Amino acid sequence: MDDRWEYWWVSYDSRVQPAEVEFVGGIPVSFRFIGMGGNVTATSAELIERLPAPPVPVIRPSAPQPTAAQPQRRGSWLWFIGILLLILVAQCSGPLFDLIK
């Protein structure tokens, strides 16, 4: 059977209030006034008009971020040697160009 909760305007004891209505197989079974506790049988109430779906939070909680992984160590020596080579070229480029001329 299809069990679901919907929001409706409900007339109960000569009052009209919004309520959560429980449907089982498309038939209203019970309702609970919004902001109040306890369920009331649906035979003692009259459904007036369906309310729109409840608002959805604007900021949804993000998925949990994975824990910080170990930094990738592969290739770190290559970077180190490359940076040293660049420093060496930058330091010696003046005298090298002087020798070429």
C-alpha positions in Angstrom: 0.0 0.0 0.0 1.0 3.6 -0.6 1.6 5.4 2.7 2.3 9.1 2.5 2.0 12.3 4.4 0.6 15.5 2.7 -0.2 18.9 4.0 -3.9 20.1 3.9 -6.2 22.7 5.3 -8.5 20.7 7.6 -11.8 21.7 9.1 -12.1 20.2 12.6 -14.4 21.3 15.5 -15.5 24.4 13.4 -11.9 25.5 13.0 -9.8 25.5 9.9 -6.1 24.8 10.4 -3.2 23.4 8.5 -2.4 19.7 9.2 -0.3 16.8 8.1 -2.7 14.2 6.7 -1.6 10.5 6.5 -2.9 8.7 3.5 -2.9 4.9 3.2 -3.7 3.6 -0.3 -5.1 7.1 -1.2 -7.5 7.2 1.7 -7.0 9.7 4.5 -6.5 7.8 7.8 -5.4 10.4 10.4 -4.1 13.9 10.7 -2.0 16.0 13.0 -2.3 19.8 13.3 1.0 21.5 12.5 2.6 22.7 15.7 0.5 20.3 17.9 1.1 16.8 19.1 -1.1 13.8 18.7 -3.0 12.3 15.8 -6.8 12.6 15.2 -8.7 10.1 13.1 -9.6 11.4 9.7 -13.3 10.5 10.0 -13.9 13.4 12.4 -12.4 16.0 10.0 -13.0 17.4 6.6 -10.2 18.1 4.1 -10.6 21.5 2.4 -7.6 22.2 0.2 -4.1 20.8 -0.3 -1.2 22.9 0.7 1.9 23.2 -1.4 4.9 21.1 -0.5 6.8 22.3 2.6 9.7 24.6 2.0 13.1 23.1 1.3 16.1 24.7 3.1 18.0 27.1 0.8 21.4 25.9 2.1 21.5 22.2 1.8 24.0 20.4 4.0 26.9 19.4 1.9 28.1 15.9 1.6 30.8 15.1 4.1 34.2 16.0 2.8 36.6 13.1 2.7 39.4 13.2 5.2 42.6 14.9 4.1 44.6 12.3 2.3 48.4 12.1 2.5 50.1 14.4 0.1 51.2 12.8 -3.1 54.9 12.0 -2.7 55.4 10.6 -6.2 57.4 13.0 -8.3 58.4 15.3 -5.4 62.2 14.7 -6.1 61.6 15.6 -9.7 60.2 18.9 -8.7 63.0 19.5 -6.3 65.7 18.8 -8.9 63.8 21.0 -11.5 63.7 24.0 -9.1 67.4 23.6 -8.3 68.1 23.5 -12.1 66.1 26.6 -12.7 67.9 28.4 -9.9 71.3 27.3 -11.3 70.3 28.5 -14.8 69.1 31.8 -13.4 72.3 32.4 -11.5 74.7 31.4 -14.3 72.8 32.7 -17.3 74.7 36.0 -17.3 78.2 34.5 -17.5 77.0 31.8 -20.0 75.6 34.4 -22.4 78.9 36.4 -22.0 80.9 33.3 -23.0 78.7 32.7 -26.1 79.2 36.2 -27.5 
